[in-house]
Amino acid sequence: MEKLSEKILNKYFCDEYGNRLSGHPDNLCVSRDIVVSDFPETAIWSIEGEHTDRFGYVLKNGVYLFPDFNIHNPSFTAI
């Protein structure tokens, strides 16, 4: 599971040199549909409930993977 999490972290949240992208997490997040399309095995990852501290930025309602996800216990966040 951790290998998959690291692969996903590198694909969506790091530059080509492996450096973590900077910026607000809401700008760096990726939709669950995209992650599952690219990595079908993530379809079993849990979806956590609404996190009100994610509001007020650029996101609409949906399910996202944020760059601060736990690579040891990964999950998506519904907002």
N, C-alpha and C positions, 0 to 999 in steps of 0.2 A: 504493500500500500504506500509506503513512504517513497519508493522509487517512482511510482506513478505521480504522487503529489509533487515531487521535485521536478519531474518532467513538465507537469502543468504549470508550476511556478515559473520555470524557465521560459516556457512558450509564451505565456501571457503577460508576465510581470517583470521580465528581465530583458535587457538589451542584448544585442548580438555578442557582447563580451561577457555576459553573465552578471552584469551589474544590475542591481534592483532599480527599477524605474522609480522616479520620485514624483510626488504630487499627491493630491488628495485621493484617498482610497475610492471615493465615489467616482472619480474620473478614470481610475485604472481598473475598475471592476469589469467582469465579463459575464454575459448572460449564461444561465445554466444550459439553455438550448444549444449554444455554440460549444460549450465544454463537452456536453454529452455527444454532440455530433462528431467532434474531433476525438473524443475518448469515451466510447460507449460504456466502458466499465464504471464510469463515474455515475451512471444512472442510479446505482444503489446507494450513493452518498445521501446522508440524511439532509433534510431541509429544516432549518431552524426557523422559529417564528419571527414575528415583526420586531425590528430593532428601531426604535424611534430616533435614535441618534444618527441614523443614516439619512433622515429626511432633510430637506432644505438645500439640496445640491441639484444635480442634473438628472437624477434617476426618476423613472416612473415606477409604478407598481410592477413587481415581477420577482424573479428568483435569480440571484446573482452569486458569483464567486468573487470574494473580495481578496485583495493581495495579502491581507493579514490572516488568511485562513490557517488553521492548525494543520501542518503537514502530517502530524502523527494521528490526528483524528479529524480528517477533513469533512466539511459540510458546506452546503449552500445556505444563503440567507434570503428569506422571503421578506420583501418590504411592501 
